[in-house]
Amino acid sequence: MKPFGSISVTVVALAALLTGRCPAVAAPSFEFKEVVARAEKLAQGSFDDSAGKVPDWMLKMSYDQWRDIRFRPERSLWRKDGLPFEVQFFHPGLLYDRAVPINIVDAGRSRAVEFSPSQFDYGHNSFASQVPQDLGYAGLRVHFPIKKASYKDEVLVFLGASYFRAVGRDQQYGLSARALAVDTGSSSGEEFPYFREFWLLKPSPGARSLTLFALLDSKSVTGAYKFVITPGGQTTMQVEARLFVRRAVEKLGIAPLTSMFFHGENTSRRFDDFRPEVHDSDGLLLQTSAGEWIWRPLDNPDRLHVSAPQASNPKGFGLLQRDRRFASYEDLEARSELRPSTWIAPKGAWGDGTIELIEIPTKSDVNDNIVAFWRPTTEAKAGDRFIFTYTLSWFGDDATRPPDGRVTATRHDYGTHEDAHRFVVDFEGKKLATIPDNQVLRAVLSIASGPDSADLLEQQVVKNPVTQGWRLTFQVHPKSKAPVELRAFLDSGGDTLTETWSYAVQP
């Protein structure tokens, strides 16, 4: 005899067949695990590069033609709903050779955002009628009121490969972040993973954060990314990345940042440029697992330069625009003093690894030439899986990074000794400002590349009466053509007063 419950189910099923009506079944809710499953499945197959390709004629348009295509603000996603977040979209073309499906997740259900040329104003372009009706979008931008409630500011852009960038209040776009770097700076050539699909979770009427899922793909790695974005004075992004390795990767770069450094106060070479300095970031900041803060000024080297300080389980790292004075740039258009700094704060233990900084020679300020990321010590093998979570912050200035004395300027010339390099390093901070000028501070200065690589010729530390900080001046004489790694910080009676200044002398 069948249990009563089984008889009831059979009767209901038979009744449904006879009446043609089936009992309602709740649709499965679309969650991040669905994107993870898609990434895992992608990794099990071969890489298909054909998805989302746009017509060749669109890639031949000029920059001015592409820039003249503008999304119509009145067609913004969620504008009619009166939600705090709105989303606009980018048109494919020029450098953006791939259309990316974009979806909305509302009440647990996913549906596609349909593309239409009518969503765009094509300006002076005459090719609007040639645009395929089902072309798709190149990327998206998010708007949210971070200055005043009556206006929704543009705060975040996802556009091109896996690039994205954001701003906090009173900032202008500068450096970019990426989901992943693969073989950046290696002799085999760099691979550029790309986001092949997005999902935007519809926010509630009072939401302060927006959640976005993204599916990553490349020849070597697939991935599922979850971003929880909170715009504000500092715009923060909670990031969860789940990676699946298709084939072995020599160099896997986690939480990569990309920026531009043309010339600065430490650049010895002279450029025909009215601007005193030109850069989107002026230094790499690292907080080690032991709590040490290390500041490495950026440079535009004569040849490719890669540095990789040991950073197992780092507490944080980022590319910063520390110099916030307009007089340092004198650029009314770029307003470099308003470029954001970006900080990566890992959650949990990332393991053994290094922070790799790649500085690429450049003769202009057009292209990014600085890349920084965390690199695991062990190489990624086919079949490997990784989970990385971190907070990514975009901000103007933050007195807690670091909380004590910091380097505010690095200047360099060839000094007074033959074949020597002279450095003038300024430190500032609240505690430093209170120390009287008759107190002796010690510079703990060392040659990290070893005593056989260079000689220290002289050094002195003096109070800077203009800034109320302290200035370290020294000269170094390299013994060979190899780069010389230097480190320095200020100390008083065994009390460390500043972050550690780190620099590579290029003979």
Order of alpha helices (4+ residues) and beta strands (2+ residues): alpha-alpha-alpha-alpha-beta-beta-beta-beta-beta-beta-beta-beta-beta-beta-beta-beta-beta-beta-beta-beta-beta-beta-beta-beta-beta-beta-beta-beta-beta-beta-beta-alpha-beta-beta-beta-beta-beta-beta
